[in-house]
Amino acid sequence: MSFSVEGYFQPLSQLIGTPVDQIILVFCLIISVPLGWIQFYLLRGVMIRHIYSIACGLALGLIQFGPKGLIHFAFSSFAVYMMLLILPRKKVAFPVLVFLTVYLSAMHIYRIATDWMGWKMDATGVQMLMTCKLSLLAYAYQDAEVIKTDENKVPPEQKKILVHKLPNLIEYYSYVCFYPSYSVGPSFEYKEYIDFVNIKEEFKAIPDTLWPSFRVLLFSVVCMGLTVIGDIYFPNMYCTTDEFGLHPFWYKVFYYNIAMCFCKIRYTTAWKFTESAMIASGMGYSEKPKTGYQWERAVSINWKKTEYAWTAKEMVENWNISVSVWLRKCVFNRILVAGKDPLKPSSTRKSLAQHCSYIFSAFWHGFYPAYYVMFFWFSITSEISKMVFISDWSWLPAKNVFKWIAWGFMWMICNHHGIIFLSLEYSRAINFARNIHYFPMILIFIAWSFFKISGIHRRSKPKTS
């Protein structure tokens, strides 16, 4: 007899018209919040906190994906542990990253073959998060050995989160299974987690979590309501239809931007649910927050900075934050320190690291053709927005007005990239671009040509006090 909970959620799914797998996901995200309160207020022993994390994470995984969904988790996580145990410590991280990427890629390919254009929640999402978590652990474990002989080969931000000895299996699976971030994220460093379980370092004096987590939970529910409104009145895939192309140009530009805003709220909903659970458990606490927000370790999205970012780089760094950090630590920084001068990498190597990070991010997301179209254009957009930011515009008579115009164009262009990403299929992406007369791509080409011809971005800005 197979284990399945879908039958219990089917009536609700039919009542509100939402796929049953999404309802199960929301249920698991919500139930993680009281589980977090139990851990924070009632559990004090180190071993019981480890076992509690493992039990809760596996239980939620079983509810979401069933026993078959946990097979990939069990195999890949154990394989990585054996690699950490057997392979040379100074070179273990890259093989781990390659293995996890290949395994995840195989799951993506299987999903495309069996559920083409589908959005059903499956164990691939868990594997994506495991790829982040376990590669972070592998690099922290490797760096603790590398730093003994060549400090310059370890990125500066890694030096505070080194893992000096291999975790035992209980510690390892407690980290991997931690229930608030099991299926949606965020990812975090092993050292941070082990300090949390042992209630030491910055986790020794965590403030009360009840109200902060409940407040974020309420915000998540509001976002969920807005998502329903967006699905009814602004379905994003309408932008890829022939009918959409019949509307006036101004309407189409307005529609696709609003539709993408509602779509971003959908992702925000899931991330805010996990933020609430992370705060409830205490793991989200940050003793010296960079942003002024006391629970910044739990944050996967900074909504305001995403929408009002001045550069594409700033926007992507505040969208799915932990994945951006993972790409920086495991791809971008590694390419920099592999150069001839790790302390002062050349602009060419920095550019190479940036483009490789985008390519790797595309692999991480999967193999739908539209992903690669989006990441190609976003990579160019990022370069252009950087050139806008570093250029001297002091000669303009209305600099502040120009700044907001530049932001508006970048916002519309990035929303265009988002619709391309969601299109999945190449033909739908092209149909959307045709419907809006390719205007974001034309703007990108004009901006690129302007900077390359004028060279204004290579001129020094006047010094200001």
Wavefront OBJ file of the C-alpha trace (Angstrom):
o trace
v 0.000 0.000 0.000
v 1.573 3.292 -1.101
v 1.775 6.289 1.181
v -0.138 9.344 -0.095
v -1.751 12.346 1.572
v -3.170 13.896 -1.607
v -6.618 12.493 -0.879
v -6.886 14.541 2.316
v -6.199 17.789 0.422
v -8.167 17.015 -2.752
v -11.498 18.535 -1.564
v -9.789 21.833 -0.702
v -7.983 21.784 -4.032
v -11.274 21.387 -5.908
v -12.952 24.067 -3.800
v -10.421 26.848 -4.448
v -9.123 25.664 -7.825
v -5.480 25.340 -6.752
v -3.349 22.284 -7.644
v -3.156 19.831 -4.767
v 0.664 19.770 -4.741
v 0.722 23.532 -4.098
v -1.755 23.180 -1.232
v 0.404 20.452 0.335
v 3.460 22.696 0.009
v 1.690 25.600 1.726
v 0.501 23.244 4.483
v 4.076 22.054 5.093
v 5.381 25.631 5.109
v 2.744 26.738 7.618
v 3.203 23.715 9.912
v 6.937 24.493 10.030
v 6.199 27.637 12.050
v 4.755 25.899 15.171
v 7.474 23.250 14.786
v 9.963 26.096 15.051
v 8.305 27.428 18.200
v 8.569 23.965 19.774
v 12.296 23.844 19.034
v 12.927 27.358 20.324
v 10.884 27.211 23.533
v 11.061 23.538 24.567
v 14.174 21.788 23.216
v 17.564 22.377 24.836
v 19.689 19.218 24.559
v 22.018 19.158 21.552
v 21.215 15.579 20.541
v 17.464 16.017 20.832
v 17.656 19.189 18.720
v 19.527 17.266 16.031
v 17.063 14.363 16.069
v 14.106 16.769 16.076
v 15.409 18.511 12.930
v 15.940 15.202 11.140
v 12.524 13.820 12.121
v 10.613 16.994 11.181
v 12.442 17.438 7.882
v 11.910 13.839 6.784
v 8.257 13.904 7.883
v 7.567 17.035 5.822
v 9.424 15.498 2.869
v 7.320 12.347 3.181
v 4.109 14.400 3.208
v 5.154 16.362 0.134
v 6.779 13.737 -2.050
v 6.080 10.311 -0.557
v 8.694 7.540 -0.020
v 9.830 7.563 -3.677
v 10.597 11.255 -3.453
v 13.049 10.615 -0.628
v 15.120 8.073 -2.600
v 17.060 10.787 -4.436
v 17.610 12.657 -1.182
v 18.930 9.528 0.563
v 21.258 8.460 -2.263
v 22.792 11.826 -3.149
v 23.270 12.980 0.452
v 24.992 9.716 1.452
v 27.151 9.789 -1.699
v 28.352 13.298 -0.821
v 29.152 12.240 2.738
v 31.276 9.365 1.436
v 33.089 11.743 -0.919
v 33.875 14.068 1.989
v 35.124 11.055 3.935
v 37.266 9.445 1.209
v 38.517 12.069 -1.274
v 41.595 14.255 -0.612
v 40.415 17.086 1.592
v 42.243 19.861 -0.292
v 40.435 18.976 -3.531
v 37.122 17.544 -2.384
v 34.792 20.515 -2.990
v 34.866 20.683 -6.791
v 34.090 16.949 -7.272
v 31.209 17.325 -4.806
v 29.879 20.334 -6.715
v 30.193 18.475 -10.037
v 28.474 15.351 -8.677
v 25.584 17.360 -7.223
v 25.194 19.371 -10.432
v 25.197 16.269 -12.643
v 22.730 14.474 -10.359
v 20.434 17.506 -10.282
v 20.738 17.860 -14.067
v 19.666 14.237 -14.519
v 16.596 14.911 -12.371
v 15.790 18.024 -14.419
v 16.097 16.075 -17.680
v 13.876 13.276 -16.356
v 11.297 15.832 -15.256
v 11.311 17.489 -18.697
v 10.896 14.080 -20.372
v 7.998 12.990 -18.142
v 6.264 16.315 -17.359
v 7.061 18.718 -20.214
v 5.979 22.309 -19.379
v 4.648 21.127 -16.019
v 4.974 23.006 -12.726
v 4.182 20.124 -10.373
v 6.143 20.147 -7.113
v 8.495 17.173 -6.864
v 11.766 16.117 -5.223
v 13.773 18.182 -7.736
v 13.175 21.255 -5.561
v 14.693 19.527 -2.534
v 17.666 18.434 -4.645
v 18.236 22.036 -5.760
v 18.479 23.136 -2.131
v 20.701 20.181 -1.250
v 23.073 21.171 -4.059
v 23.465 24.575 -2.396
v 23.804 23.285 1.163
v 26.165 20.400 0.519
v 28.499 22.312 -1.794
v 28.708 25.091 0.821
v 29.655 22.459 3.391
v 32.213 20.899 1.026
v 33.961 24.206 0.364
v 33.974 25.167 4.056
v 35.470 21.762 4.887
v 38.075 22.042 2.110
v 39.011 25.640 2.954
v 39.839 24.700 6.549
v 42.654 22.572 5.131
v 43.718 24.844 2.249
v 44.111 27.896 4.486
v 46.929 26.149 6.365
v 49.223 26.312 3.316
v 47.844 29.097 1.082
v 45.638 31.702 2.716
v 45.152 33.616 -0.551
v 43.342 30.659 -2.109
v 40.525 31.008 0.431
v 38.057 33.858 -0.267
v 37.992 36.344 2.656
v 34.323 35.772 3.511
v 34.981 32.029 3.863
v 37.463 32.428 6.706
v 34.756 32.894 9.337
v 32.752 29.797 8.432
v 35.427 27.090 8.127
v 34.512 23.507 9.064
v 37.574 22.024 10.760
v 36.329 18.458 11.151
v 33.865 16.318 9.248
v 30.420 16.237 10.942
v 29.171 12.890 12.157
v 26.099 11.450 10.422
v 23.634 12.856 12.992
v 25.047 16.372 12.635
v 25.243 16.035 8.869
v 21.644 14.938 8.352
v 20.383 17.423 10.925
v 21.900 20.177 8.765
v 20.544 18.774 5.495
v 17.038 18.033 6.843
v 16.481 21.239 8.836
v 12.718 21.554 8.348
v 12.117 25.326 7.776
v 14.381 25.301 4.721
v 13.993 21.687 3.593
v 12.131 22.260 0.318
v 12.170 26.009 -0.408
v 15.251 27.389 1.353
v 17.085 29.419 2.356
v 20.442 27.653 2.364
v 23.031 28.572 5.002
v 26.467 27.589 6.215
v 27.047 24.470 8.293
v 28.992 26.411 10.950
v 26.044 28.753 11.431
v 23.716 25.812 11.847
v 25.905 23.897 14.299
v 26.291 27.054 16.421
v 22.503 27.347 16.437
v 21.991 23.744 17.560
v 24.602 24.145 20.303
v 23.147 27.548 21.294
v 26.534 29.278 21.201
v 28.285 32.256 19.600
v 25.661 34.712 18.337
v 22.834 32.265 19.119
v 23.414 32.422 22.883
v 20.947 35.278 23.378
v 18.225 34.919 20.748
v 15.298 37.267 21.500
v 11.722 36.039 21.705
v 10.602 34.652 18.338
v 6.814 34.428 18.749
v 5.698 37.859 17.553
v 8.373 38.405 14.850
v 7.598 35.034 13.251
v 3.821 35.521 13.543
v 4.061 38.959 11.918
v 5.926 37.506 8.918
v 3.398 34.657 8.790
v 0.552 37.179 8.471
v 2.429 38.960 5.708
v 2.795 35.607 3.914
v -0.962 35.052 4.054
v -1.569 38.514 2.545
v 0.896 37.720 -0.247
v -0.918 34.431 -0.853
v -4.180 36.339 -1.303
v -2.525 38.713 -3.788
v -1.221 35.694 -5.700
v -4.775 34.408 -6.137
v -5.850 37.829 -7.469
v -2.928 37.840 -9.887
v -3.802 34.360 -11.180
v -7.372 35.491 -11.885
v -6.811 38.902 -13.471
v -3.198 38.884 -14.729
v -2.124 35.361 -15.751
v 1.442 35.773 -16.980
v 1.269 33.219 -19.783
v -1.390 35.299 -21.514
v 1.575 37.439 -22.638
v 2.770 34.584 -24.872
v -0.516 34.141 -26.759
v -1.458 35.490 -30.189
v -4.479 37.228 -28.663
v -2.200 39.310 -26.418
v -0.430 40.649 -29.518
v -3.684 42.253 -30.751
v -3.799 44.775 -27.901
v -2.322 48.304 -28.122
v 1.381 48.586 -27.318
v 0.885 50.642 -24.128
v -1.589 48.044 -22.793
v 0.802 45.164 -23.459
v 3.687 46.923 -21.669
v 1.445 47.726 -18.693
v 0.046 44.190 -18.566
v 3.302 42.234 -18.692
v 4.868 44.388 -15.965
v 1.873 43.985 -13.639
v 1.645 40.248 -14.388
v 5.318 39.826 -13.515
v 4.843 41.762 -10.259
v 2.106 39.335 -9.215
v 4.306 36.414 -10.212
v 7.116 37.740 -8.015
v 4.612 37.903 -5.155
v 4.007 34.161 -5.652
v 7.677 33.439 -4.966
v 7.682 35.976 -2.129
v 4.809 34.052 -0.498
v 6.795 30.813 -0.258
v 9.971 32.566 0.897
v 8.120 34.547 3.571
v 6.555 31.350 4.923
v 10.046 29.863 5.287
v 11.306 33.120 6.797
v 8.570 32.877 9.422
v 9.585 29.287 10.291
v 13.294 30.180 10.388
v 12.547 33.017 12.791
v 10.261 30.809 14.917
v 13.058 28.268 15.429
v 15.639 30.986 16.181
v 17.888 29.988 13.258
v 17.010 33.204 11.442
v 18.608 35.398 14.107
v 21.580 37.580 13.207
v 23.386 39.250 16.091
v 25.033 41.935 13.935
v 22.735 42.371 10.937
v 24.089 44.230 7.917
v 20.637 45.479 6.955
v 19.398 46.446 10.409
v 16.859 43.588 10.310
v 17.472 41.324 13.299
v 16.390 38.146 11.483
v 18.256 38.621 8.201
v 19.619 35.043 8.097
v 16.041 33.921 7.371
v 15.499 36.313 4.468
v 15.317 34.912 0.929
v 14.032 38.098 -0.674
v 14.342 41.785 0.083
v 11.258 42.926 -1.800
v 11.917 46.673 -1.726
v 15.512 46.351 -2.899
v 14.423 43.939 -5.611
v 11.850 46.323 -7.033
v 13.801 49.555 -6.515
v 17.335 48.332 -7.261
v 19.474 50.757 -9.273
v 21.411 47.977 -11.001
v 20.576 44.484 -12.232
v 23.329 43.173 -9.939
v 21.645 44.716 -6.887
v 18.300 43.335 -7.996
v 19.504 39.740 -8.393
v 21.443 39.886 -5.108
v 18.180 40.640 -3.283
v 16.130 38.013 -5.128
v 16.520 34.467 -3.797
v 19.331 35.828 -1.634
v 20.758 32.564 -0.357
v 21.153 31.200 -3.908
v 22.919 34.418 -4.940
v 25.245 33.992 -1.958
v 25.810 30.339 -2.870
v 26.724 31.246 -6.459
v 29.099 33.901 -5.184
v 30.814 31.579 -2.716
v 30.954 28.409 -4.820
v 31.347 29.772 -8.360
v 32.204 33.486 -8.587
v 34.786 33.623 -5.778
v 36.358 30.315 -6.836
v 37.048 31.611 -10.330
v 38.612 34.755 -8.849
v 40.973 32.937 -6.461
v 41.984 30.534 -9.244
v 43.631 33.424 -11.122
v 47.278 34.473 -11.032
v 46.575 37.212 -8.480
v 43.782 36.103 -6.096
v 43.973 39.367 -4.128
v 43.613 41.635 -7.176
v 41.770 39.767 -9.950
v 41.648 41.453 -13.358
v 38.464 42.944 -14.802
v 38.520 40.192 -17.439
v 38.513 37.471 -14.763
v 35.729 39.279 -12.889
v 33.659 39.399 -16.062
v 34.382 35.698 -16.691
v 33.324 34.865 -13.126
v 30.087 36.796 -13.556
v 29.104 35.133 -16.840
v 30.035 31.675 -15.500
v 27.834 32.316 -12.466
v 24.858 33.056 -14.721
v 25.512 29.937 -16.813
v 25.804 27.804 -13.683
v 22.591 29.349 -12.348
v 20.848 28.331 -15.579
v 22.054 24.722 -15.144
v 20.838 24.794 -11.544
v 17.355 25.884 -12.644
v 17.023 23.256 -15.354
v 17.107 22.811 -19.118
v 14.076 24.536 -20.523
v 15.323 26.586 -23.508
v 13.782 29.843 -22.264
v 15.985 29.732 -19.149
v 19.097 30.133 -21.283
v 17.545 32.907 -23.370
v 16.719 34.756 -20.149
v 20.127 34.305 -18.522
v 21.875 35.411 -21.739
v 19.912 38.657 -21.843
v 20.143 39.185 -18.101
v 23.914 38.820 -18.220
v 24.110 41.586 -20.836
v 21.622 43.696 -18.866
v 23.782 43.334 -15.781
v 26.841 44.570 -17.700
v 24.929 47.570 -19.069
v 23.426 48.551 -15.708
v 26.925 48.419 -14.203
v 28.183 50.742 -16.929
v 25.280 53.126 -16.249
v 26.118 53.096 -12.545
v 29.867 53.785 -12.887
v 29.554 56.456 -15.597
v 29.845 60.186 -14.932
v 26.478 61.875 -15.517
v 27.335 65.165 -13.798
v 26.988 67.020 -17.129
v 23.263 66.253 -17.334
v 20.943 69.129 -16.302
v 18.479 66.845 -14.470
v 20.507 63.994 -13.005
v 17.815 62.800 -10.577
v 15.214 62.636 -13.334
v 17.616 60.666 -15.513
v 18.318 58.284 -12.642
v 14.645 57.397 -12.266
v 14.206 57.053 -16.026
v 17.164 54.648 -16.093
v 15.627 52.700 -13.194
v 12.248 52.503 -14.987
v 13.784 51.101 -18.148
v 15.825 48.551 -16.189
v 12.738 47.520 -14.187
v 10.727 46.938 -17.375
v 13.603 45.076 -19.011
v 14.070 42.778 -15.986
v 10.319 42.080 -15.882
v 10.585 41.183 -19.565
v 13.362 38.724 -18.685
v 11.110 37.254 -15.988
v 8.298 36.520 -18.463
v 10.864 34.929 -20.796
v 12.003 32.697 -17.906
v 8.452 31.619 -17.089
v 7.729 30.842 -20.744
v 9.903 27.712 -20.460
v 9.579 26.928 -24.157
v 11.560 28.824 -26.811
v 8.570 29.385 -29.111
v 6.492 30.943 -26.328
v 9.395 33.212 -25.344
v 9.766 34.394 -28.953
v 6.011 34.929 -29.245
v 6.066 37.162 -26.166
v 9.044 39.152 -27.488
v 7.244 39.559 -30.821
v 4.047 40.688 -29.088
v 5.873 43.619 -27.475
v 7.849 44.324 -30.670
v 11.193 43.304 -29.120
v 11.467 46.710 -27.463
v 13.482 45.571 -24.356
v 16.008 43.826 -26.617
v 16.241 46.909 -28.839
v 16.865 49.092 -25.767
v 19.623 46.732 -24.634
v 21.272 46.864 -28.076
v 21.095 50.682 -28.179
v 22.519 51.031 -24.646
v 25.328 48.536 -25.343
v 26.263 50.330 -28.561
v 26.205 53.734 -26.848
v 28.620 52.699 -24.089
v 30.964 50.816 -26.409
v 31.161 53.741 -28.855
v 31.244 56.610 -26.349
v 33.404 54.895 -23.716
v 31.743 57.090 -21.091
v 31.827 54.261 -18.545
v 35.651 54.222 -18.718
v 35.997 57.840 -17.662
v 36.652 58.636 -14.015
v 33.883 60.150 -11.943
v 34.752 63.480 -10.305
v 35.762 63.011 -6.666
v 33.128 64.021 -4.134
v 33.532 64.661 -0.441
l 1 2 3 4 5 6 7 8 9 10 11 12 13 14 15 16 17 18 19 20 21 22 23 24 25 26 27 28 29 30 31 32 33 34 35 36 37 38 39 40 41 42 43 44 45 46 47 48 49 50 51 52 53 54 55 56 57 58 59 60 61 62 63 64 65 66 67 68 69 70 71 72 73 74 75 76 77 78 79 80 81 82 83 84 85 86 87 88 89 90 91 92 93 94 95 96 97 98 99 100 101 102 103 104 105 106 107 108 109 110 111 112 113 114 115 116 117 118 119 120 121 122 123 124 125 126 127 128 129 130 131 132 133 134 135 136 137 138 139 140 141 142 143 144 145 146 147 148 149 150 151 152 153 154 155 156 157 158 159 160 161 162 163 164 165 166 167 168 169 170 171 172 173 174 175 176 177 178 179 180 181 182 183 184 185 186 187 188 189 190 191 192 193 194 195 196 197 198 199 200 201 202 203 204 205 206 207 208 209 210 211 212 213 214 215 216 217 218 219 220 221 222 223 224 225 226 227 228 229 230 231 232 233 234 235 236 237 238 239 240 241 242 243 244 245 246 247 248 249 250 251 252 253 254 255 256 257 258 259 260 261 262 263 264 265 266 267 268 269 270 271 272 273 274 275 276 277 278 279 280 281 282 283 284 285 286 287 288 289 290 291 292 293 294 295 296 297 298 299 300 301 302 303 304 305 306 307 308 309 310 311 312 313 314 315 316 317 318 319 320 321 322 323 324 325 326 327 328 329 330 331 332 333 334 335 336 337 338 339 340 341 342 343 344 345 346 347 348 349 350 351 352 353 354 355 356 357 358 359 360 361 362 363 364 365 366 367 368 369 370 371 372 373 374 375 376 377 378 379 380 381 382 383 384 385 386 387 388 389 390 391 392 393 394 395 396 397 398 399 400 401 402 403 404 405 406 407 408 409 410 411 412 413 414 415 416 417 418 419 420 421 422 423 424 425 426 427 428 429 430 431 432 433 434 435 436 437 438 439 440 441 442 443 444 445 446 447 448 449 450 451 452 453 454 455 456 457 458 459 460 461 462 463 464 465
